[in-house]
Amino acid sequence: MQMGSKLVMVALVALTAVGTVRSQEPTPGKVVVVTCEKNPAQSYGCYLPKAYTPKRRWPILYCWSPVGHADVYVKLVSAVCERRGWIAVGSMQSKNGPWPPIKEAIVAVWEDAEARLSLSERARFATGFSGGARVSFALAEMHPEQIAGVIAVGAGLPTNGALPRKELAVYLLCGETDMNRQELDALAPRLEAAGNPVAYQNFPGGHVMSPTPLLEAGVEWLDDRSAESFEKRVAAGLAGVRARIEAGAGME
């Protein structure tokens, strides 16, 4: 899977992982780099919400970069993940290039997060920029029953990739003058026609990472659509109804 461009390299090398805490164990409220237990050559940036506890299961966002060091990507989404109660992880090794090293990184990060963290079975998502966006769709193809949505920035499906399964929620972001805009302009209606919920936003600029507020909007859009979020809203609504009934509100 050959994915990428020198423009992407220039765009993200400037966002090197300055200030990331290196640690063997995830730490709530901080972005740390975790070494995969089964494959020590692989590692990932990890953000846990401050309220994280293994006593409950948490949504997770897998982040992918075209140049590795996706702890930078984790930092970009850490604020919205804190607000929404999501975990975020991002491979340090996965980058543009042939498929085997990418797959090794995917498998290592997935297996380590699965074993180490308390994860939701249904609220799992993926996001990436450029070649990382293609990896996000590849992850959804590898785990179709668990990845519920994708935020793809500046690129679409992997080379020769098939359309994802029906009802995979997809949030597309692309610069107005991005070299891949034509691809995403065509992909959005194809996804919708296949039964996938789709949102598509353009922003000023070329093949660059989207502004953080748009990336955060993508997380919020996926969270609002998720089955777990819906169940929480229903439960909260029912609790409110019960409280009003018990208080005699609205009763003749």
GILINPE-V290695 format. One record per residue. PSI is psi in whole degrees, -180 to 180 (none if undefined). NEAR is the number of other C-alpha atoms within 10 Angstrom. D_CENTER is the distance of its C-alpha to the mean C-alpha in Angstrom with 1 decimal. Layout:
[[PSI	NEAR	D_CENTER] [PSI	NEAR	D_CENTER]]
This chain:
[[94	18	20.1] [118	12	21.2] [125	19	18.6] [-178	18	19.1] [157	13	21.7] [-27	7	23.5] [-39	11	22.3] [-41	20	18.7] [-47	16	20.3] [-38	12	22.2] [-36	13	19.4] [-21	20	17.3] [-31	14	20.1] [-17	8	21.2] [46	13	18.1] [160	14	19.2] [63	16	18.2] [130	8	21.1] [0	9	21.6] [133	16	19.0] [130	17	20.8] [127	13	21.5] [153	14	21.8] [-21	13	22.1] [137	12	20.7] [145	20	17.7] [118	18	19.2] [133	17	18.3] [2	16	17.9] [150	17	17.5] [117	25	15.3] [160	25	17.1] [123	26	17.1] [133	26	17.6] [132	22	19.7] [130	20	19.1] [-44	17	22.2] [-22	11	23.0] [85	15	22.3] [-12	10	23.1] [-13	13	22.6] [145	21	18.8] [169	26	16.9] [146	30	13.6] [143	31	12.8] [133	32	12.2] [125	30	12.2] [137	25	13.9] [153	22	15.0] [-28	13	18.7] [7	9	19.7] [136	20	18.1] [140	13	20.6] [-3	10	20.6] [-13	7	22.8] [166	9	20.0] [142	15	16.8] [144	22	13.4] [154	22	10.1] [144	26	7.4] [118	25	3.7] [124	29	4.5] [140	31	5.1] [135	35	8.1] [149	30	11.1] [-9	26	14.3] [17	24	16.5] [-170	22	15.2] [49	25	15.0] [4	32	11.2] [-27	30	12.4] [-43	26	13.0] [-41	26	9.4] [-40	27	9.0] [-38	22	12.1] [-33	16	11.1] [0	22	8.7] [-37	25	11.1] [-46	16	13.5] [-33	20	11.5] [-36	24	10.0] [-45	19	13.7] [-38	11	14.9] [-5	16	12.9] [43	19	13.3] [150	28	9.9] [147	26	9.6] [134	28	7.3] [152	32	8.3] [126	32	8.8] [136	30	11.7] [-21	26	14.8] [-30	23	16.6] [128	29	14.6] [174	25	15.8] [143	25	17.6] [-160	15	20.5] [158	11	21.8] [-42	14	19.8] [-46	10	21.3] [-33	15	19.9] [-46	21	16.4] [-40	17	16.9] [-43	16	18.5] [-43	23	15.5] [-51	23	13.2] [-43	15	15.9] [-47	23	16.7] [-44	29	13.3] [-49	16	12.8] [-39	15	16.4] [-44	19	16.6] [-39	20	13.8] [-43	12	15.5] [-32	11	18.8] [-31	13	18.3] [159	17	16.1] [101	18	16.8] [146	19	13.9] [145	16	13.9] [-28	15	15.0] [-29	16	13.5] [73	23	10.6] [138	25	7.9] [166	27	4.7] [149	28	3.1] [154	31	3.5] [161	27	7.0] [136	29	10.4] [-120	26	13.5] [-29	29	13.9] [-31	31	10.3] [-40	28	9.5] [-36	30	12.1] [-36	34	10.8] [-44	29	7.6] [-36	29	10.5] [-40	22	12.6] [-41	22	10.5] [-34	22	10.7] [-35	17	14.3] [-32	14	14.9] [65	12	13.8] [-25	16	14.6] [-8	13	15.7] [-34	16	12.7] [116	24	9.5] [-16	23	10.0] [160	31	7.8] [137	29	6.2] [111	28	6.1] [122	30	8.7] [116	28	10.7] [9	28	14.3] [166	28	14.4] [-127	30	14.2] [156	20	15.1] [162	19	16.3] [129	11	20.0] [16	7	21.9] [141	13	18.8] [161	11	19.7] [142	16	18.2] [168	19	15.7] [155	15	17.3] [140	14	18.5] [10	15	16.4] [119	23	12.9] [131	25	11.6] [125	27	10.6] [112	23	10.3] [137	25	12.0] [137	26	13.0] [138	31	16.0] [149	21	18.9] [-31	16	22.2] [21	15	23.8] [140	19	21.1] [-20	13	22.6] [9	18	20.0] [-41	20	20.5] [-39	13	23.0] [-47	15	20.6] [-34	22	18.0] [-37	15	21.0] [-32	11	22.1] [-40	19	18.9] [-52	19	18.1] [-30	14	21.5] [-42	14	21.3] [-44	20	18.2] [-42	16	20.0] [-27	12	23.2] [-1	14	21.6] [15	15	20.6] [132	20	16.9] [131	18	16.0] [138	21	15.1] [141	16	14.9] [124	17	15.8] [137	14	16.5] [157	19	18.5] [158	16	19.2] [139	12	22.2] [178	13	22.1] [-133	17	21.6] [76	22	19.1] [164	21	17.4] [143	21	14.1] [156	20	13.9] [144	13	15.4] [-40	12	13.3] [-35	12	14.6] [-39	14	13.2] [-42	22	9.6] [-38	17	10.4] [-35	13	12.0] [-43	25	9.1] [-45	25	7.5] [-39	16	11.2] [-45	17	11.8] [-42	24	9.4] [-42	23	10.8] [-29	14	14.2] [-17	16	14.1] [150	18	13.2] [-38	14	16.4] [-40	17	16.2] [-42	16	16.1] [-45	13	19.0] [-39	11	20.9] [-42	11	20.7] [-41	13	22.0] [-45	12	24.7] [-42	12	25.7] [-40	12	26.0] [-43	12	28.1] [-39	12	30.3] [-39	12	30.9] [-40	12	32.0] [-45	13	34.3] [-41	13	35.8] [-41	12	36.4] [-37	13	38.2] [-45	12	40.3] [-31	10	41.2] [-6	10	42.2] [13	10	44.2] [135	11	42.3] [9	7	42.9] [138	8	45.6] [none	4	49.1]]
